[in-house]
């Protein structure tokens, strides 16, 4: 058992913001004007990191323009209906945050997380889903159908799916279509394990026949700049691990070092990667030593018997993205004690990659007390995330050098235009 885990050194985050992402960001306000429900997909392993603040601004503005209308039936005039939903029916304005790939996080943290989000963001509906679990897809499909049924003035309802790259937007829509349309439904949207596969808005996809519910798929949108300093570096590595950023932009061994750290936090007693090593192996914080052991275990050797640690690193990351994620999600809510029979006083553990806390007496409780304790720990993590984001925005850490130059150039252009306008007005008055 490890009581002290040093945080690994991480590389500076790269910038990956292709042209199709910029185009969609500009199109988003117009798309929202004819949207009734926004499905925002996030990755359950990164419920805070996979929030795109650029999308947040547009969605919050859309909700403000609609007046945060609820889904209950209210009498509306034709003018109001036309202004609020541009002819698509009643004033529907719903936002559902879908935490996809729920089978990659421990089940004991799902309910505490929902309650923590309800406390911090009461206007957001949170739904956990996994595309290979029909019950989750059926529940989400029924949620959309019920919203449409509670608005009889609407002849149809339009859903826009947004989120960061590779969080499973296209896969989820295919599953919703298969659940909501009777009979055989061929796969309507192509999917890929690589980020950036969807590059344009899809045609309307029917999700339900009665009531009529349609949806648009959209390209995954990355942040133009991930930030400076340790927070920006960690944000980039997290997104690279879930394949949200092209893997070639990162040194694979840096990803392994961070993944080792996180797996040790998720289960400091018996991390998931121990199943890959010889029996009796102990948890490790040394990425180089771990990769050498893994290369020997997998017989990944170069000519002369040299260990192929690069190949082992790629294999390890892919293992975690698939069956390894399921193994790490099976950690029990109450960890067994160490070999000495006691928990270390400074033991750290977490849930997903965005939540980490020090274990204290409240976490050792069971049942409802345990869930309440975890909820409080999660609320603290959410508060810290909000505080850090505000600090970055205030200090300009979240703005790249290129964005600073562009903003400075725009300010100079505005000043020149104002001076020219003033001179023209003075000449005209003379």
C-alpha positions as CSV (number, residue, x, y, z in Angstrom):
1,X,0.0,0.0,0.0
2,X,1.3,3.5,-0.9
3,X,0.5,6.4,1.4
4,X,2.6,9.0,-0.6
5,X,2.3,9.4,-4.3
6,X,4.3,12.1,-6.1
7,X,2.6,13.9,-9.0
8,X,4.4,13.2,-12.3
9,X,6.0,15.9,-14.4
10,X,3.8,16.6,-17.4
11,X,4.5,18.2,-20.8
12,X,3.0,21.5,-21.9
13,X,-0.4,20.9,-23.7
14,X,-0.4,21.1,-27.5
15,X,-3.0,23.2,-29.4
16,X,-5.4,21.1,-31.5
17,X,-8.3,23.1,-32.9
18,X,-8.9,22.1,-36.6
19,X,-10.9,24.4,-38.9
20,X,-14.1,22.3,-38.7
21,X,-14.2,22.9,-35.0
22,X,-13.9,26.7,-35.5
23,X,-16.7,26.6,-38.1
24,X,-19.1,24.7,-35.8
25,X,-18.4,27.1,-32.9
26,X,-19.5,30.0,-35.2
27,X,-22.6,28.1,-36.4
28,X,-23.7,27.1,-32.9
29,X,-25.8,30.2,-32.0
30,X,-27.9,29.7,-35.2
31,X,-28.3,26.0,-34.6
32,X,-29.5,26.6,-31.0
33,X,-32.1,29.0,-32.3
34,X,-33.9,26.0,-33.9
35,X,-33.1,23.6,-31.1
36,X,-35.5,22.5,-28.3
37,X,-33.2,20.2,-26.3
38,X,-29.5,20.2,-25.9
39,X,-27.8,16.8,-25.1
40,X,-24.3,17.7,-23.8
41,X,-22.1,14.6,-23.7
42,X,-19.3,14.3,-21.3
43,X,-17.0,11.4,-20.4
44,X,-17.8,9.8,-17.0
45,X,-14.1,9.5,-16.2
46,X,-13.7,13.3,-16.8
47,X,-17.0,14.8,-15.8
48,X,-15.4,18.2,-15.1
49,X,-12.4,18.2,-17.6
50,X,-14.7,17.3,-20.5
51,X,-16.7,20.5,-20.0
52,X,-16.1,22.9,-22.9
53,X,-16.4,26.4,-21.7
54,X,-16.9,27.7,-25.2
55,X,-20.0,25.6,-25.6
56,X,-21.1,26.6,-22.1
57,X,-21.3,30.3,-23.0
58,X,-23.4,29.7,-26.1
59,X,-25.8,27.3,-24.3
60,X,-26.2,29.6,-21.3
61,X,-27.0,32.5,-23.7
62,X,-29.6,30.3,-25.5
63,X,-31.3,29.4,-22.2
64,X,-31.3,33.1,-21.1
65,X,-33.0,34.1,-24.4
66,X,-35.6,31.4,-23.9
67,X,-36.2,32.5,-20.3
68,X,-35.3,29.1,-18.9
69,X,-38.7,27.8,-19.8
70,X,-39.6,24.5,-18.1
71,X,-41.4,21.6,-19.9
72,X,-44.8,22.1,-18.3
73,X,-47.7,23.1,-20.6
74,X,-48.4,26.8,-20.7
75,X,-50.7,28.8,-23.0
76,X,-48.6,30.5,-25.6
77,X,-49.4,32.9,-28.3
78,X,-48.4,32.3,-31.9
79,X,-45.9,35.2,-31.7
80,X,-44.3,33.8,-28.6
81,X,-44.1,30.4,-30.1
82,X,-42.5,31.7,-33.3
83,X,-39.9,33.8,-31.4
84,X,-38.9,31.1,-28.9
85,X,-38.6,28.1,-31.2
86,X,-38.8,29.4,-34.7
87,X,-41.9,27.5,-35.7
88,X,-41.0,24.1,-34.1
89,X,-43.7,24.3,-31.5
90,X,-43.8,25.4,-27.8
91,X,-41.2,27.1,-25.8
92,X,-39.1,24.0,-25.0
93,X,-35.7,24.8,-23.6
94,X,-34.1,21.7,-21.9
95,X,-30.5,20.9,-21.3
96,X,-29.5,17.3,-20.4
97,X,-25.9,16.5,-19.4
98,X,-25.2,12.9,-20.3
99,X,-22.2,11.3,-18.6
100,X,-21.3,8.6,-21.2
101,X,-19.3,5.4,-20.6
102,X,-20.6,5.0,-17.0
103,X,-19.2,1.4,-16.9
104,X,-15.7,2.9,-16.6
105,X,-16.3,4.6,-13.2
106,X,-17.2,2.9,-9.9
107,X,-20.9,2.5,-9.3
108,X,-20.7,3.7,-5.7
109,X,-19.9,7.2,-6.8
110,X,-22.7,7.7,-9.3
111,X,-25.5,8.8,-6.9
112,X,-23.2,11.0,-4.8
113,X,-22.0,12.7,-8.0
114,X,-25.6,13.3,-9.1
115,X,-26.5,14.9,-5.8
116,X,-23.3,17.0,-5.8
117,X,-24.2,18.3,-9.3
118,X,-27.8,19.0,-8.3
119,X,-26.5,21.1,-5.4
120,X,-24.0,23.0,-7.5
121,X,-25.9,23.2,-10.8
122,X,-29.6,22.9,-10.0
123,X,-30.6,23.8,-13.6
124,X,-28.8,20.9,-15.1
125,X,-30.4,17.4,-15.6
126,X,-27.6,14.7,-15.2
127,X,-28.0,11.3,-16.8
128,X,-25.5,8.5,-16.7
129,X,-25.4,6.2,-19.7
130,X,-23.4,3.4,-21.4
131,X,-24.2,2.6,-25.0
132,X,-23.9,-1.1,-24.4
133,X,-26.5,-1.0,-21.7
134,X,-30.1,-0.9,-23.2
135,X,-31.6,0.1,-19.9
136,X,-29.6,3.4,-19.9
137,X,-30.5,4.1,-23.5
138,X,-34.2,3.3,-22.9
139,X,-34.2,5.7,-19.9
140,X,-32.7,8.5,-21.9
141,X,-35.1,7.9,-24.9
142,X,-38.1,7.9,-22.5
143,X,-36.8,11.2,-21.0
144,X,-36.8,12.8,-24.5
145,X,-40.2,11.4,-25.4
146,X,-41.7,12.6,-22.2
147,X,-40.4,16.2,-22.8
148,X,-42.0,16.1,-26.2
149,X,-45.3,14.8,-24.9
150,X,-45.5,17.5,-22.2
151,X,-45.5,20.1,-25.0
152,X,-48.5,19.3,-27.2
153,X,-48.2,22.6,-29.1
154,X,-45.0,21.3,-30.7
155,X,-45.4,19.4,-33.9
156,X,-41.9,18.0,-33.5
157,X,-38.9,18.4,-31.2
158,X,-35.3,19.0,-32.2
159,X,-32.4,17.8,-30.2
160,X,-28.8,19.0,-30.7
161,X,-26.0,16.8,-29.4
162,X,-22.7,18.6,-28.5
163,X,-19.6,17.8,-26.6
164,X,-15.8,17.3,-26.8
165,X,-14.2,14.9,-29.3
166,X,-14.6,11.2,-28.8
167,X,-17.1,11.3,-25.9
168,X,-19.4,9.0,-27.9
169,X,-21.9,11.4,-29.5
170,X,-22.4,9.5,-32.8
171,X,-22.6,6.1,-31.0
172,X,-25.2,7.4,-28.5
173,X,-27.4,8.7,-31.4
174,X,-27.2,5.4,-33.2
175,X,-28.3,3.7,-30.0
176,X,-31.2,6.1,-29.4
177,X,-32.4,5.7,-32.9
178,X,-32.3,1.9,-32.6
179,X,-34.3,2.2,-29.3
180,X,-36.9,4.7,-30.5
181,X,-37.7,3.5,-34.0
182,X,-39.5,0.2,-34.4
183,X,-38.1,-2.5,-36.8
184,X,-34.6,-2.8,-38.1
185,X,-32.7,0.5,-38.1
186,X,-29.4,0.6,-40.0
187,X,-26.5,2.4,-38.5
188,X,-27.1,6.0,-39.5
189,X,-23.8,7.7,-38.3
190,X,-20.3,6.5,-38.8
191,X,-18.2,6.1,-35.6
192,X,-14.5,5.9,-34.9
193,X,-12.1,5.5,-32.0
194,X,-10.1,8.4,-33.3
195,X,-11.0,12.0,-32.4
196,X,-12.3,14.4,-35.1
197,X,-14.1,11.8,-37.2
198,X,-17.3,13.8,-37.4
199,X,-16.4,17.0,-39.1
200,X,-19.8,18.6,-40.0
201,X,-23.4,18.8,-38.8
202,X,-25.3,15.7,-39.7
203,X,-28.7,15.7,-41.5
204,X,-31.7,15.3,-39.2
205,X,-31.9,11.9,-37.6
206,X,-35.3,10.6,-36.4
207,X,-35.2,9.3,-32.9
208,X,-38.9,8.8,-32.3
209,X,-42.0,8.5,-34.5
210,X,-44.7,9.4,-32.0
211,X,-44.1,12.0,-30.9
212,X,-41.7,13.2,-33.6
213,X,-38.2,13.7,-32.2
214,X,-35.3,14.6,-34.5
215,X,-31.7,15.1,-33.7
216,X,-28.5,16.6,-35.1
217,X,-25.1,15.1,-34.6
218,X,-22.2,17.7,-34.3
219,X,-18.4,17.7,-34.5
220,X,-16.6,17.3,-31.3
221,X,-15.1,20.6,-30.3
222,X,-11.9,20.9,-28.3
223,X,-10.8,24.1,-26.4
224,X,-8.7,26.3,-28.6
225,X,-6.2,26.5,-25.8
226,X,-5.9,24.1,-22.8
227,X,-4.2,26.6,-20.5
228,X,-0.8,27.3,-19.1
229,X,0.9,25.8,-16.1
230,X,0.2,22.6,-14.3
231,X,-3.6,22.8,-14.7
232,X,-3.4,23.1,-18.5
233,X,-0.8,20.3,-18.7
234,X,-3.0,18.0,-16.6
235,X,-6.1,18.9,-18.6
236,X,-4.3,18.0,-21.9
237,X,-3.0,14.6,-20.6
238,X,-6.4,13.6,-19.3
239,X,-8.1,14.4,-22.7
240,X,-5.3,12.5,-24.5
241,X,-5.8,9.4,-22.3
242,X,-9.5,9.2,-23.3
243,X,-8.5,9.8,-27.0
244,X,-10.0,13.3,-27.0
245,X,-6.8,14.7,-28.5
246,X,-4.7,13.0,-31.2
247,X,-2.4,10.6,-29.4
248,X,0.5,11.5,-31.7
249,X,0.7,15.0,-30.1
250,X,1.9,13.5,-26.8
251,X,4.8,11.4,-25.7
252,X,3.2,8.0,-24.8
253,X,5.5,7.5,-21.8
254,X,4.2,10.8,-20.3
255,X,0.6,9.4,-20.6
256,X,1.7,6.2,-18.9
257,X,3.3,8.1,-15.9
258,X,0.0,10.0,-15.3
259,X,-2.1,6.9,-15.8
260,X,-0.1,5.1,-13.2
261,X,-0.6,8.0,-10.8
262,X,-4.4,8.0,-11.4
263,X,-4.8,4.2,-11.1
264,X,-2.9,4.4,-7.8
265,X,-5.3,7.1,-6.6
266,X,-8.4,5.1,-7.6
267,X,-7.2,2.1,-5.7
268,X,-4.0,2.6,-3.6
269,X,-4.3,-0.8,-2.1
270,X,-4.5,-2.9,-5.2
271,X,-4.3,-0.8,-8.5
272,X,-5.9,-2.3,-11.6
273,X,-2.6,-2.6,-13.4
274,X,-1.3,-5.3,-10.9
275,X,-3.4,-7.8,-12.9
276,X,-0.9,-7.4,-15.7
277,X,2.2,-8.0,-13.7
278,X,3.5,-11.3,-12.1
279,X,1.7,-12.4,-8.9
280,X,3.1,-10.7,-5.8
281,X,4.0,-7.5,-7.6
282,X,3.6,-4.3,-5.6
283,X,2.1,-1.0,-6.7
284,X,4.6,1.2,-8.5
285,X,5.1,5.0,-9.0
286,X,8.1,4.6,-11.4
287,X,6.8,4.5,-15.0
288,X,10.1,3.4,-16.4
289,X,10.4,0.4,-14.0
290,X,6.7,-0.5,-14.6
291,X,7.1,-0.5,-18.4
292,X,10.2,-2.7,-18.2
293,X,8.2,-5.2,-16.1
294,X,5.3,-5.0,-18.5
295,X,7.5,-5.5,-21.6
296,X,9.0,-8.7,-20.0
297,X,5.5,-9.9,-19.0
298,X,4.2,-9.4,-22.6
299,X,7.4,-10.6,-24.2
300,X,7.8,-7.3,-26.0
301,X,11.6,-7.5,-26.7
302,X,13.8,-5.9,-29.3
303,X,16.7,-7.5,-31.0
304,X,19.3,-8.4,-28.4
305,X,16.8,-8.8,-25.6
306,X,16.3,-5.1,-25.0
307,X,12.9,-4.3,-23.6
308,X,10.5,-2.5,-26.0
309,X,9.0,0.0,-23.5
310,X,7.5,2.2,-26.2
311,X,5.4,-0.7,-27.5
312,X,4.5,-1.7,-24.0
313,X,3.4,1.9,-23.2
314,X,1.1,2.0,-26.2
315,X,-0.4,-1.4,-25.3
316,X,-0.9,-0.3,-21.7
317,X,-2.9,2.9,-22.7
318,X,-5.0,0.9,-25.1
319,X,-5.6,-1.8,-22.4
320,X,-6.9,0.9,-20.0
321,X,-9.2,2.4,-22.6
322,X,-10.9,-0.9,-22.9
323,X,-10.9,-3.8,-20.4
324,X,-8.6,-2.0,-18.0
325,X,-11.1,0.7,-17.5
326,X,-13.6,-1.9,-16.4
327,X,-11.1,-3.4,-14.0
328,X,-10.4,0.0,-12.4
329,X,-14.1,0.7,-12.1
330,X,-14.6,-2.5,-10.0
331,X,-12.9,-1.0,-7.0
332,X,-15.1,-1.4,-3.9
333,X,-16.4,1.6,-2.0
334,X,-14.6,0.4,1.2
335,X,-10.9,-0.5,0.5
336,X,-9.3,-3.3,2.4
337,X,-6.7,-2.4,5.0
338,X,-3.0,-2.7,4.2
339,X,-0.7,-5.5,5.3
340,X,-0.3,-3.8,8.7
341,X,-4.1,-4.0,9.2
342,X,-4.6,-0.2,9.1
343,X,-5.3,2.6,6.6
344,X,-2.4,5.1,6.0
345,X,-3.4,8.4,7.7
346,X,-2.7,10.4,4.5
347,X,-4.2,7.9,2.0
348,X,-5.5,9.5,-1.2
349,X,-8.2,8.0,-3.3
350,X,-10.7,9.2,-5.9
351,X,-13.5,8.6,-8.4
352,X,-12.8,9.0,-12.1
353,X,-9.9,11.2,-12.9
354,X,-11.4,14.5,-11.8
355,X,-12.1,13.7,-8.1
356,X,-9.4,13.1,-5.5
357,X,-9.5,13.4,-1.7
358,X,-7.8,12.4,1.5
359,X,-9.4,9.5,3.2
360,X,-10.7,10.4,6.7
361,X,-13.1,8.8,9.3
362,X,-16.3,9.8,7.3
363,X,-15.2,7.8,4.2
364,X,-14.8,4.7,6.4
365,X,-18.5,4.7,7.1
366,X,-21.0,2.6,5.1
367,X,-24.4,3.0,3.6
368,X,-26.0,6.5,3.5
369,X,-23.3,8.0,5.6
370,X,-20.7,6.9,3.1
371,X,-22.6,8.4,0.2
372,X,-23.1,11.7,2.0
373,X,-19.4,11.8,2.8
374,X,-18.4,11.1,-0.8
375,X,-20.9,13.8,-1.9
376,X,-19.3,16.4,0.3
377,X,-15.8,15.4,-1.0
378,X,-17.1,15.8,-4.6
379,X,-18.7,19.1,-3.9
380,X,-15.4,20.3,-2.6
381,X,-13.7,19.2,-5.9
382,X,-16.4,20.9,-8.0
383,X,-15.9,24.1,-6.0
384,X,-12.1,23.9,-6.5
385,X,-12.6,23.4,-10.3
386,X,-14.9,26.4,-10.5
387,X,-12.5,28.5,-8.5
388,X,-9.5,27.4,-10.7
389,X,-11.4,28.2,-13.9
390,X,-12.4,31.7,-12.7
391,X,-8.8,32.3,-11.6
392,X,-7.5,31.2,-15.0
393,X,-10.0,33.5,-16.8
394,X,-9.1,36.5,-14.5
395,X,-5.4,36.0,-14.9
396,X,-5.4,35.3,-18.6
397,X,-3.8,31.8,-18.1
398,X,-6.5,30.3,-20.3
399,X,-5.6,32.5,-23.3
400,X,-2.8,31.5,-25.7
401,X,-0.2,33.9,-27.0
402,X,-1.9,33.8,-30.4
403,X,-5.2,34.7,-28.9
404,X,-3.6,37.6,-27.0
405,X,-2.1,38.9,-30.3
406,X,-5.4,38.6,-32.1
407,X,-7.2,40.4,-29.3
408,X,-4.6,43.2,-29.2
409,X,-4.9,43.5,-33.0
410,X,-8.7,43.8,-32.8
411,X,-8.4,46.5,-30.1
412,X,-6.0,48.5,-32.3
413,X,-8.3,48.2,-35.3
414,X,-11.3,49.4,-33.1
415,X,-9.3,52.4,-31.9
416,X,-8.3,53.3,-35.5
417,X,-11.9,53.0,-36.7
418,X,-13.1,55.2,-33.8
419,X,-10.4,57.9,-34.6
420,X,-11.4,57.8,-38.3
421,X,-15.0,58.2,-37.4
422,X,-14.3,61.1,-35.1
423,X,-12.2,62.9,-37.7
424,X,-14.9,62.4,-40.3
425,X,-17.6,63.8,-37.9
426,X,-15.3,66.8,-37.2
427,X,-14.8,67.5,-40.9
428,X,-18.5,67.2,-41.6
429,X,-19.3,69.6,-38.7
430,X,-16.8,72.2,-40.0
